[in-house]
Amino acid sequence: MGQGLKPARQLWAYVQSIPEPDRAIIGLGKRDSAFNAGLPEPAKHYRPGSDAPRDVSAYEGWEIFGLMDQPRICAPSRATI
């Protein structure tokens, strides 16, 4: 996020389903996060068994593009889920 504004809060969600190689359904919806200023931006990725979460970015392909009541759709097109 650079030197400017910082996120007011962090939300963590599990990947619930990977219906296609470039789509993941995550357990987070509009009831869980505000979306009036745009969709949340993925910032970290954690895989069980890893030492710690790692930073991710839209440049890697991480993007939330769909908004449903529950859950959201994440598109890790160039990322490894």
Sequence and secondary structure as in RCSB ss.txt:
>XXXX:A:sequence
MGQGLKPARQLWAYVQSIPEPDRAIIGLGKRDSAFNAGLPEPAKHYRPGSDAPRDVSAYEGWEIFGLMDQPRICA
PSRATI
>XXXX:A:secstr
 TTS   S      EEEEEETTEEEES  TTTS  TT      EE  TTSSS EE  GGGT  EEE  SS EEE 
 TTS  
